[in-house]
């Protein structure tokens, strides 16, 4: 996959019929485009962020849902089509590492190394600063919203709560960089 447009087309095809999920993905990708334009001097790295944003939730597609864990299902598909770096980003976006552990999928997740750094932080920020319908949200609002939707005892909000320190660190990193860019303009 060479361009964000190709990623968008693939995501749209895979998520066809999942209108609420598509609304979220479109807003996540739009925010990623904004961050790519302002935070990345290397255009190719910004494009990786935008491609990952388009693809981060493809594991919800019925045709890809093998494990029921969208991070891993999306990553497995991307790996199958030769997109290892994107697979790693999708596998570990937001609370993927923690939720995978709670689901007992550490071995399967280990095929996808974590890529720390700005792209990963931005992907998490874009995902968790937008609600299920694409509405802007603060991190704690988003976690609370997920907990209301899934229930407190579900593995999804549990993973987010476990990941909270890292998620907050990612948010702080991205927001600090955005404020520095904004103040220098």
N, C-alpha and C positions, 0 to 999 in steps of 0.2 A: 504494500500500500504506500503510495508516494505522496498523496495530498490529503488535506483535511476534507476536501470535497468527496474523495473516494470513500473516506471513513463515514461521512454523513450519508452517502448513498447506501452503503452497506448497513449502517445502523437503521436507517429508515425502512429498508427492506426487511430486516430481521424483526424489528419492533412493530411492524404493520399490525394494526388492530389494537395495540396497547396505547391508546390515546393519552392517558394520564402519564404513563411512563415517558412517552415521546415528548410531551410538554416539558417535563422535567429535563430530559436530555437536551432539548433545544436550548433551554435557558442555561444549563451547565456549559454547553458548547459556546454560547454567545459570551458568557462571562470569561471563558477560557480564551476566546479570541481577543477580548479586551486586555486581559493580562499578558497574553503573548505579544501584543503590540507595544505594551508599555514596559514590561519587565525583562524581555529577552532581546539582547543585542544580536544573538545568533538566531536568525529567522528559522533555521531548520529545527532548533530546539523548541521554539514557540509552536511550530507546526506539530511536533510530537505531542505537546500538551493538548492542542486542539483535537488531534486525532484520538487521543486517549479519552478526551471528554465526550466526543461523539460515541465512542465504543464502550464506555465504562459500564453501562447497564445492559449490554446485549445478552448477557446470560439469563435475563428474564424471558427471552424469546422461547416459546414452546418448543421449537425445533432444536434448541441448544440445551434445554434444561435436563441434564442427566443426573446431577447430584442434588439439585434443589438449592444449591448455593450459587447465587448469580455471579459472584466474583470468580469462582473456579470454573463454572460452566462457560463464562465468557472468555476466560484465559485459555481454557482448553481449546476452544474453537480458534482463537487467534493463533495459538501455537500450531494447530493443524494447518492453517493457511500460511504459515511461515513468518508470522509477526511476533517474534519472541519478546522484543522490548515492550511492545504494546501489551502483550499477554501479561508480562510482569507488572506493568502499571495497573492494568485492570484487576489482576488478582489481589493486589494489596491496596487498592484505593480505599480511602476512608478507614473503616475498621476491618478490612478484609483479613488481615493477619490474625487479629484477636478472635473474630467470629469463626474463622477457619479452625483455630485451636479449639474453641468451644464445641465445634461440630465434630471434632476428632479427625480433622483432615490435614493435620500437620505434614504428613508424608506427601500427600498430593500437592499441597501448597509449596513444599520445598523445591519443586521443579521450577518454580518461578521466583528467582531472587528478588528481594526488596531493592528498589532503586531509590535510595534516599536523595534528598535534594530539592531544588526549586520546582522541578516539574511535578514531582510527587506531592509536594506541599500545595502547589496551585491546584492540582486535580482534586485533592481532598477539600480544599477551600471552595472550589467551584461547586462540587457535589453537595457539600453540607451547608452551604449558604443559600441553597435553593430548595424549596419544599417540593412535595410530590407533584404539584401542579405548576411548578416553576416560579412560585412566589418567593421573593427574598426573605431570608430568615437569618437570625443570629444562631450561632452554634448550639447554645443551650436550648433555644426554641426548637431547633430541628431535632435534637435528641429527644426532647419531650414529645414532639409530634410523632416520632417513630414509636416511642413507648406507648402512646395512646392508640396508635394504629395497630400495633402488633401485640400489645399486652406486656406488662412488666416482666413476666417470666420467660418471654420468648428470647431466643438466642440473638436476634438482631439487635434489640436495644441493650442487651447484656454486653454484646461485643462493643457497641458504641461507648458504653459506660467504662468498660475496661480500657478502651483506647483513648479516653478523654484527655489524659495528659499530653499524649502525642498530637491529638487533633487540635487541642488548644495551642500547642507550640506551632503547628503548621499555620493556623489562623494568624497568630501573632507575627510570624515570619512574613507572610504574604501582606498583611495589613501594614506592617512597618515599611516594607519595600514600596508599597503603593503610596504611602504618605511621603516617603522620601522623594519619589518620582514627582508627585504632585507639588511638593514644595520647591522643587528645582525648576519647574516650568514657568 
